[in-house]
Amino acid sequence: MNRFTGKTVLVTGAGSGLGRAIALAFAAEGASVVAAGRTAASLDETVGLIEATGGTATAVTADVTDSGQVKNLIRRSVTRFGGLDIAVNNAGILRGTVPVGEVSEEDWEAVLRTNVTGVWLAMKHEIAHMKGNGGGSIVNIASNLGAHLRTPNLAAYITSKAAVSALTRAAALDHIHQGIRINAVSPGASAAPMSLRPGETEADRAERVKTQNPLGRVAEAEEVAAAVLYLASPAAGAVVGTDLVIDSGASA
Ligand SMILES: NC(=O)c1ccc[n+]([C@@H]2O[C@H](COP(=O)([O-])OP(=O)(O)OC[C@H]3O[C@@H](n4cnc5c(N)ncnc54)[C@H](OP(=O)(O)O)[C@@H]3O)[C@@H](O)[C@H]2O)c1
């Protein structure tokens, strides 16, 4: 399929894990991809992988917690490819994996700043471009942990991701009249770095997850990417403010 030929797609957190898989999937279907994140080397690697298969991409370093950098990211995306049609706000962090009473103020603020304010800032500047340029589609990456499921010792992360789910719905209502469709994907444990516990190998994770969700395995990064591409595609034209859970049945 070539659903995104002629479209420009911005993916934050595109230097690793789910963000990289999403960037590759869009490029494979014809999109020009802007790969954003804080680390130039990992973004360059993503661009290299896309170019090696004949795709088009560029890397832009930006910290999603900094409004000026995000504004510049949108400006550079538009300058480079002539517009911005689709944005995937995927950058996120997980910290403070202790009971809520023991979470440090530093971890709490970092998680909320990156996962919530970062998504809001990205949408703010993406919408500023899209609303005057024929609309667009935004997909935020939340998590099944948050609005759909809670587990112990992840309060900061759970709070931040519940906020991303709610923010997505609120933003969808506010901007659909400008032709901007906003939705979320909420992955569960996936084949990407964040689901690995400290010191755990992928084989250890596979063994642990066998009993942790009904399907008995993590979602492949490509399976999460497929959901993002669907929401961004014309086939999802009437899908507004949805939070699509891809979690192997964990929150069923
Ligand atoms: N993996 C899972 O099982 C899972 C499950 C549910 C939800 N998710 C969500 O999916 C997203 C991707 O997760 P992942 O597993 O692929 O994790 P990951 O490999 O750690 O990717 C996160 C990406 O975000 C970027 N990032 C972090 N802080 C940033 C900032 N301030 N500004 C710009 N970029 C920033 C990181 O790059 P730099 O450090 O270079 O900036 C990194 O490339 C996250 O939002 C996560 O919460 C993941």
The ligand as an SDF file (V2000), in Angstrom:
LIG
                    3D

 48 52  0  0  0  0  0  0  0  0999 V2000
    7.4400    0.1190   24.9020 N   0  0  0  0  0  0  0  0  0  0  0  0
    6.2700   -0.1060   25.4390 C   0  0  0  0  0  0  0  0  0  0  0  0
    5.9770   -1.2320   25.8460 O   0  0  0  0  0  0  0  0  0  0  0  0
    5.2550    1.0100   25.5650 C   0  0  0  0  0  0  0  0  0  0  0  0
    3.9930    0.7140   26.0750 C   0  0  0  0  0  0  0  0  0  0  0  0
    3.0430    1.7360   26.1840 C   0  0  0  0  0  0  0  0  0  0  0  0
    3.3580    3.0130   25.7730 C   0  0  0  0  0  0  0  0  0  0  0  0
    4.6040    3.2820   25.2920 N   0  0  0  0  0  0  0  0  0  0  0  0
    4.8860    4.6560   24.8850 C   0  0  0  0  0  0  0  0  0  0  0  0
    5.4070    4.6370   23.5820 O   0  0  0  0  0  0  0  0  0  0  0  0
    6.3320    5.7020   23.4110 C   0  0  0  0  0  0  0  0  0  0  0  0
    7.6570    5.1530   22.8900 C   0  0  0  0  0  0  0  0  0  0  0  0
    8.1520    4.1950   23.8190 O   0  0  0  0  0  0  0  0  0  0  0  0
    9.4310    3.2630   23.4950 P   0  0  0  0  0  0  0  0  0  0  0  0
    9.2400    1.9950   24.1850 O   0  0  0  0  0  0  0  0  0  0  0  0
    9.6980    3.2650   22.0500 O   0  0  0  0  0  0  0  0  0  0  0  0
   10.5380    4.0570   24.3170 O   0  0  0  0  0  0  0  0  0  0  0  0
   11.9660    4.6360   23.9220 P   0  0  0  0  0  0  0  0  0  0  0  0
   12.6810    3.6830   23.0340 O   0  0  0  0  0  0  0  0  0  0  0  0
   12.5940    5.0530   25.2090 O   0  0  0  0  0  0  0  0  0  0  0  0
   11.5760    5.8970   23.0570 O   0  0  0  0  0  0  0  0  0  0  0  0
   11.2380    7.1180   23.5830 C   0  0  0  0  0  0  0  0  0  0  0  0
   11.7700    8.1560   22.6520 C   0  0  0  0  0  0  0  0  0  0  0  0
   11.3750    9.4600   23.1150 O   0  0  0  0  0  0  0  0  0  0  0  0
   12.4780   10.3420   22.9670 C   0  0  0  0  0  0  0  0  0  0  0  0
   12.3770   11.3780   23.9760 N   0  0  0  0  0  0  0  0  0  0  0  0
   12.3440   11.2380   25.3220 C   0  0  0  0  0  0  0  0  0  0  0  0
   12.2730   12.4340   25.9100 N   0  0  0  0  0  0  0  0  0  0  0  0
   12.2440   13.3610   24.9200 C   0  0  0  0  0  0  0  0  0  0  0  0
   12.1810   14.7690   24.8830 C   0  0  0  0  0  0  0  0  0  0  0  0
   12.1400   15.4970   26.0190 N   0  0  0  0  0  0  0  0  0  0  0  0
   12.1660   15.3840   23.6900 N   0  0  0  0  0  0  0  0  0  0  0  0
   12.2060   14.6790   22.5370 C   0  0  0  0  0  0  0  0  0  0  0  0
   12.2820   13.3410   22.5030 N   0  0  0  0  0  0  0  0  0  0  0  0
   12.3050   12.6880   23.6900 C   0  0  0  0  0  0  0  0  0  0  0  0
   13.7140    9.4700   23.1520 C   0  0  0  0  0  0  0  0  0  0  0  0
   14.8150    9.9630   22.4220 O   0  0  0  0  0  0  0  0  0  0  0  0
   15.9240   10.9360   23.0630 P   0  0  0  0  0  0  0  0  0  0  0  0
   16.2010   10.4210   24.4510 O   0  0  0  0  0  0  0  0  0  0  0  0
   17.0650   10.8350   22.1230 O   0  0  0  0  0  0  0  0  0  0  0  0
   15.2870   12.2790   23.0580 O   0  0  0  0  0  0  0  0  0  0  0  0
   13.2820    8.1470   22.5490 C   0  0  0  0  0  0  0  0  0  0  0  0
   13.6280    8.0450   21.1850 O   0  0  0  0  0  0  0  0  0  0  0  0
    6.4220    6.4100   24.7700 C   0  0  0  0  0  0  0  0  0  0  0  0
    5.5590    7.5080   24.8210 O   0  0  0  0  0  0  0  0  0  0  0  0
    5.9390    5.3260   25.7250 C   0  0  0  0  0  0  0  0  0  0  0  0
    5.4150    5.8700   26.9190 O   0  0  0  0  0  0  0  0  0  0  0  0
    5.5630    2.3140   25.1690 C   0  0  0  0  0  0  0  0  0  0  0  0
  1  2  1  0
  2  3  2  0
  2  4  1  0
  4  5  1  0
  4 48  2  0
  5  6  2  0
  6  7  1  0
  7  8  2  0
  8  9  1  0
  8 48  1  0
  9 10  1  0
  9 46  1  0
 10 11  1  0
 11 12  1  0
 11 44  1  0
 12 13  1  0
 13 14  1  0
 14 15  2  0
 14 16  1  0
 14 17  1  0
 17 18  1  0
 18 19  2  0
 18 20  1  0
 18 21  1  0
 21 22  1  0
 22 23  1  0
 23 24  1  0
 23 42  1  0
 24 25  1  0
 25 26  1  0
 25 36  1  0
 26 27  1  0
 26 35  1  0
 27 28  2  0
 28 29  1  0
 29 30  1  0
 29 35  2  0
 30 31  1  0
 30 32  2  0
 32 33  1  0
 33 34  2  0
 34 35  1  0
 36 37  1  0
 36 42  1  0
 37 38  1  0
 38 39  2  0
 38 40  1  0
 38 41  1  0
 42 43  1  0
 44 45  1  0
 44 46  1  0
 46 47  1  0
M  CHG  2   8   1  16  -1
M  END
$$$$
